Amino acid sequence: MAAEEMLIVKKSYEFSKWLLQHTGKFPKSYRFSVAVRIESTILDFTELVAVANMHTNRLLLLRQADENLTRLRLLICLSHDMQFLNLKSYEYGSRQIAELGKMLGGWMKKTA
């Protein structure tokens, strides 16, 4: 795995840990809806980018990862609007998602 691809895996892993710590603090009534979707989306993203380098048709996996980032953006925005995430956490999460998106986009361009 090239250094660039390892970096996106590392960053998504670290962001996953951060998100999991925050979703555990969501109100109980939303932990099994919004929180679970956020958790599964970021974990799926991390898995997709981790395995993408092992496949010859990695572009398909990278597109799926890109779809997950779109879902994650929406869920993070909803979490902030519902006041599950404060402004500081929302800004941090949004920056991390944007950075992962740029890294993923670069990898997709290089792969295509």
Summary of the structure (lengths in Angstrom):
residues: 112
radius of gyration: 14.1
end to end distance: 17.0
largest distance: 43.2
contacts: 335
relative contact order: 0.16
helix: 85%
strand: 0%
